[in-house]
């Protein structure tokens, strides 16, 4: 079993985040059967990673020495936040969900501190460390306001501005580095993360804003959609190469983009501004998100299965 768990990659948490976020999105549009389906799949996929942490703790920690793995590691606490927020709607034990939510927040901030000290301090930082995964580490806290409705809206209202600040600082830096340094074939799917932070900030802002600014909403909406379609155009090229665990990076960006569009559409509908274009966009992006998540899940299931049987054969 240990040999198998050693092969479970940190990047699997990106797929878990995509699955539970898609489940949460389906719950928000009253598609409960689909919601439970994706939530359950996300929880099942979380089990081998939890076992990896418990049984091979040192190896799991050593994986954080890799700047890419360390950058995307907050997808695990982000998944826990989405999961606890979604399940809190269906359980009487709100205290347990609250503990999980706050515990995940503390874990995310601990990973931010670790990443900053280990990779960004003046004596350690290198240009090649800069990659789209940095959005996960820093702008990923935008999941806090997105999931804060049942736990602590006031805290979410404060965090959304920090997430927006990180986004504004990192966006030009990361785009510049992506232009200068071509990603390797295995890291190329991480480019898809570029589509996530704007939509995450937009979703979080709409969720917690008492009097949302139309200017900020339209700015984030336009920016996030431009980056989304840029990534969508690149997806066929990303899928050309042999499967790599970094495929997981394709899932959450497509899901959160669909979520942001649906939230924006609901807000505009509530203030009497119904947009036909947004309606079509939300439908397209939701279907694409489902297709991408299912495709990556199928490839990951095959990959995990191969890892398991290979570990069994080597043991025998």
Legacy VTK file of the C-alpha trace (Angstrom):
# vtk DataFile Version 3.0
C-alpha trace
ASCII
DATASET POLYDATA
POINTS 316 float
0.000 0.000 0.000
2.831 2.394 0.855
4.356 2.024 -2.597
1.020 2.950 -4.124
0.546 5.965 -1.848
4.006 7.269 -2.722
2.755 7.576 -6.311
-0.379 9.587 -5.450
0.509 13.117 -6.641
-0.289 16.380 -4.871
-1.906 17.540 -8.113
-4.792 15.117 -7.513
-6.136 17.767 -5.128
-6.760 20.018 -8.132
-9.162 17.423 -9.522
-10.766 16.969 -6.095
-11.315 20.732 -5.953
-12.837 20.671 -9.434
-15.192 17.821 -8.500
-16.497 19.263 -5.222
-16.779 22.755 -6.743
-18.834 21.359 -9.622
-21.014 19.530 -7.103
-21.489 22.776 -5.177
-22.394 24.579 -8.403
-25.059 21.985 -9.224
-26.536 22.374 -5.736
-26.733 26.146 -6.276
-28.841 25.637 -9.418
-31.046 23.002 -7.744
-29.585 19.964 -9.528
-29.155 17.925 -6.361
-28.593 14.483 -7.893
-25.721 15.801 -10.002
-24.497 17.768 -6.998
-24.272 14.668 -4.811
-22.707 12.682 -7.647
-19.747 15.043 -8.020
-19.401 15.643 -4.274
-19.218 11.891 -3.603
-16.670 11.388 -6.390
-14.569 14.195 -4.908
-14.706 12.646 -1.431
-13.768 9.195 -2.775
-10.802 10.671 -4.625
-9.768 12.516 -1.463
-9.347 9.231 0.441
-6.053 8.097 -1.170
-4.556 11.558 -0.639
-5.603 11.568 3.031
-4.059 8.104 3.380
-0.880 9.427 1.751
-0.678 12.210 4.361
-1.357 9.841 7.277
0.759 6.848 6.220
3.582 8.519 4.277
3.659 11.865 6.060
7.351 12.542 5.490
7.042 11.871 1.748
3.998 14.148 1.530
5.962 16.924 3.233
9.012 16.335 1.034
6.865 16.869 -2.056
6.496 20.493 -0.934
10.183 21.008 -1.734
9.095 21.186 -5.369
8.023 24.792 -6.158
5.180 23.666 -8.443
3.804 21.072 -6.008
4.094 23.550 -3.134
2.267 26.228 -5.132
-0.725 24.016 -5.937
-0.878 22.295 -2.521
-3.520 24.759 -1.186
-6.031 23.054 -3.493
-6.428 20.542 -0.638
-7.634 23.032 2.016
-9.628 24.812 -0.699
-11.425 21.510 -1.364
-12.168 21.139 2.346
-13.655 24.646 2.452
-15.950 23.949 -0.497
-16.919 20.569 0.933
-17.717 21.883 4.421
-19.688 24.825 3.007
-21.737 22.563 0.738
-22.409 19.870 3.342
-23.388 22.461 5.961
-26.613 22.946 3.987
-27.610 19.338 4.657
-26.371 18.581 8.160
-27.545 19.594 11.596
-23.958 19.394 12.879
-22.900 22.892 11.832
-20.144 22.952 14.462
-18.239 20.119 12.774
-18.459 21.823 9.381
-17.383 25.120 10.976
-14.336 23.438 12.533
-13.388 21.869 9.189
-13.812 25.228 7.419
-11.662 27.175 9.876
-9.129 24.342 10.018
-8.825 24.457 6.223
-8.326 28.226 6.355
-5.514 27.853 8.897
-3.951 25.157 6.708
-4.118 27.424 3.650
-2.488 30.340 5.466
0.193 27.999 6.852
0.963 26.882 3.287
1.163 30.537 2.194
3.686 31.260 4.955
5.704 28.141 4.093
5.708 28.938 0.373
6.706 32.562 0.972
9.571 31.689 3.316
10.812 28.771 1.223
10.505 30.162 -2.305
9.962 33.944 -2.274
12.369 35.377 0.301
15.139 37.450 -1.370
17.844 34.816 -0.887
15.691 31.984 -2.294
13.513 33.377 -5.082
14.324 32.433 -8.675
12.596 33.456 -11.879
11.959 29.813 -12.815
9.926 29.357 -9.617
7.284 31.776 -10.927
4.405 29.836 -12.463
0.575 29.996 -12.648
0.410 27.856 -9.503
1.202 31.004 -7.529
-2.403 32.046 -8.142
-3.505 28.962 -6.197
-1.327 29.828 -3.223
-2.204 33.498 -2.930
-5.423 34.259 -4.836
-6.814 30.866 -3.792
-7.897 32.514 -0.540
-10.747 33.874 -2.664
-12.422 30.545 -1.876
-12.899 31.840 1.691
-15.487 34.530 0.800
-17.001 32.158 -1.771
-17.717 29.617 0.987
-18.212 31.989 3.932
-21.975 32.477 3.737
-22.783 29.884 6.428
-19.679 30.446 8.548
-18.359 34.014 8.640
-19.403 36.530 6.006
-17.579 39.374 7.759
-14.295 37.493 7.523
-15.027 36.728 3.876
-15.676 40.417 3.205
-12.189 41.249 4.481
-10.406 38.408 2.684
-11.871 39.181 -0.752
-9.934 42.460 -0.884
-6.686 40.663 -0.021
-7.369 38.136 -2.779
-8.048 40.946 -5.261
-4.818 42.691 -4.242
-2.811 39.500 -4.762
-4.503 39.033 -8.139
-3.618 42.530 -9.340
0.004 42.115 -8.216
0.554 38.611 -9.578
-1.269 38.790 -12.921
1.325 40.921 -14.789
4.239 39.109 -13.112
3.026 35.641 -14.065
1.981 36.587 -17.601
5.399 38.170 -18.147
7.148 35.033 -16.893
4.941 32.799 -19.063
5.924 34.826 -22.129
9.638 34.689 -21.247
9.825 31.040 -20.211
8.056 28.325 -22.185
6.447 25.700 -19.960
7.582 22.094 -20.180
5.206 19.558 -21.705
4.252 18.163 -18.288
3.721 21.631 -16.777
1.858 23.053 -19.789
-1.643 22.193 -18.418
-0.874 24.433 -15.423
-1.347 27.343 -17.822
-5.092 26.729 -17.428
-4.870 28.090 -13.883
-4.649 31.538 -15.488
-8.421 31.375 -16.061
-9.287 30.743 -12.406
-8.318 33.702 -10.157
-10.440 36.382 -11.839
-13.544 34.202 -11.758
-12.811 33.134 -8.179
-12.505 36.760 -7.061
-15.698 37.643 -8.946
-17.620 34.768 -7.336
-16.295 35.623 -3.887
-17.069 39.324 -4.305
-20.647 38.710 -5.451
-21.151 36.264 -2.563
-20.141 38.648 0.236
-20.666 42.179 -1.152
-23.515 44.056 0.500
-23.617 46.726 -2.197
-21.671 45.274 -5.140
-19.897 47.699 -7.451
-21.061 47.340 -11.053
-17.700 48.663 -12.301
-15.728 46.049 -10.358
-18.083 43.258 -11.423
-17.880 44.161 -15.111
-14.088 44.581 -14.915
-13.575 41.174 -13.322
-16.140 39.583 -15.628
-14.533 40.870 -18.820
-10.975 40.110 -17.667
-11.823 36.613 -16.461
-13.740 35.779 -19.640
-10.911 36.968 -21.896
-8.467 34.727 -20.020
-11.005 31.892 -19.966
-11.426 31.815 -23.737
-7.673 32.162 -24.175
-7.284 28.981 -22.129
-10.205 27.230 -23.844
-8.468 27.798 -27.187
-5.352 26.105 -25.774
-7.079 23.068 -24.241
-6.870 20.900 -27.410
-3.106 21.470 -27.495
-2.839 20.675 -23.779
-4.634 17.368 -24.290
-2.425 16.357 -27.225
0.430 15.306 -24.987
0.629 12.105 -22.965
-1.386 12.123 -19.733
0.300 13.804 -16.801
-1.141 14.435 -13.306
-0.999 18.177 -14.092
-4.148 17.602 -16.211
-5.976 18.238 -12.919
-5.234 21.944 -13.428
-7.850 22.022 -16.206
-10.786 21.255 -13.924
-11.238 23.993 -11.317
-10.627 26.923 -13.720
-13.431 25.747 -16.022
-15.763 25.101 -13.075
-15.154 28.434 -11.333
-15.529 30.300 -14.648
-18.978 28.748 -15.105
-19.794 29.509 -11.458
-18.805 33.170 -11.838
-20.947 33.592 -14.958
-23.973 32.014 -13.251
-23.524 34.216 -10.154
-23.163 37.331 -12.314
-26.268 36.382 -14.292
-28.296 35.909 -11.101
-27.153 39.298 -9.800
-27.982 41.099 -13.039
-31.335 39.363 -13.173
-32.099 40.533 -9.652
-31.461 44.157 -10.595
-33.357 43.927 -13.867
-30.431 43.544 -16.306
-30.954 40.242 -18.051
-28.260 39.474 -20.579
-28.957 36.924 -23.304
-25.237 36.642 -23.980
-24.513 35.705 -20.358
-27.271 33.097 -20.458
-25.689 31.413 -23.477
-22.227 31.753 -21.947
-23.303 30.173 -18.662
-24.802 27.187 -20.489
-21.721 26.701 -22.663
-19.287 27.037 -19.762
-21.247 24.674 -17.526
-21.346 21.956 -20.201
-17.648 22.432 -20.946
-16.784 22.255 -17.236
-18.691 18.978 -16.887
-16.978 17.542 -19.978
-13.487 18.555 -18.809
-14.008 17.290 -15.248
-15.368 13.930 -16.424
-12.567 13.518 -18.978
-9.815 14.298 -16.465
-11.502 12.081 -13.856
-11.514 9.155 -16.312
-7.833 9.673 -17.124
-6.963 9.996 -13.432
-8.948 6.872 -12.524
-6.950 4.926 -15.089
-3.689 6.463 -13.838
-4.439 5.682 -10.168
-5.498 2.157 -11.104
-2.240 1.587 -12.990
-0.228 2.911 -10.038
-2.055 0.566 -7.676
-1.612 -2.584 -9.765
2.025 -1.764 -10.532
2.710 -1.354 -6.816
1.056 -4.719 -6.164
3.134 -6.435 -8.857
6.389 -4.933 -7.585
5.491 -6.071 -4.062
4.884 -9.629 -5.237
LINES 1 317
316 0 1 2 3 4 5 6 7 8 9 10 11 12 13 14 15 16 17 18 19 20 21 22 23 24 25 26 27 28 29 30 31 32 33 34 35 36 37 38 39 40 41 42 43 44 45 46 47 48 49 50 51 52 53 54 55 56 57 58 59 60 61 62 63 64 65 66 67 68 69 70 71 72 73 74 75 76 77 78 79 80 81 82 83 84 85 86 87 88 89 90 91 92 93 94 95 96 97 98 99 100 101 102 103 104 105 106 107 108 109 110 111 112 113 114 115 116 117 118 119 120 121 122 123 124 125 126 127 128 129 130 131 132 133 134 135 136 137 138 139 140 141 142 143 144 145 146 147 148 149 150 151 152 153 154 155 156 157 158 159 160 161 162 163 164 165 166 167 168 169 170 171 172 173 174 175 176 177 178 179 180 181 182 183 184 185 186 187 188 189 190 191 192 193 194 195 196 197 198 199 200 201 202 203 204 205 206 207 208 209 210 211 212 213 214 215 216 217 218 219 220 221 222 223 224 225 226 227 228 229 230 231 232 233 234 235 236 237 238 239 240 241 242 243 244 245 246 247 248 249 250 251 252 253 254 255 256 257 258 259 260 261 262 263 264 265 266 267 268 269 270 271 272 273 274 275 276 277 278 279 280 281 282 283 284 285 286 287 288 289 290 291 292 293 294 295 296 297 298 299 300 301 302 303 304 305 306 307 308 309 310 311 312 313 314 315
